[in-house]
Amino acid sequence: MSDGSYITPGRSKVYWVVTVTTVSNPGATEIGSGVDLTPKLRGLPAFNYPTNTADASDLSSARDKGVRGTTGIGTITLELKRATGTETEYSSMDEGDIGHLVVFRKGIASTQPAFGDTCDVYPVQVNSKNPGNPGRNDVDFEIFEFVATDDPQRDVAVATT
């Protein structure tokens, strides 16, 4: 009996979308007008959520105490495969561009994002495009680095428009 576990290759999808009107309920048409990065991605984007603690120690004990402090979204990175021909995915983003990474971790129900599909939406700015460092017998992947420009919306449903 399966516990519902899955692997992301062949299932997950990632889109670069310039305009998302409502981040908490992105439209299928908006996402569909973006660039499907999936065919050129090595894997899902790597997210880093750094957290801070605040000192809450008092004189009643010699033991340090703390409380949860602020959290952030650190650098987001992804690797896109380079090609000798047309590079739609690679050329869809330049340093400084603002947009959204829309991540369907569990995939989509059909061939295009549609009403009811669940995704994560990350408002971002492209920070840098770094050349990969392929060795012998390695495919060349460019490393994209993003900074979050606002809070992400996770596990949100796609709207009809």
Order of alpha helices (4+ residues) and beta strands (2+ residues): beta-alpha-beta-beta-beta-beta-alpha-beta-beta-beta-beta
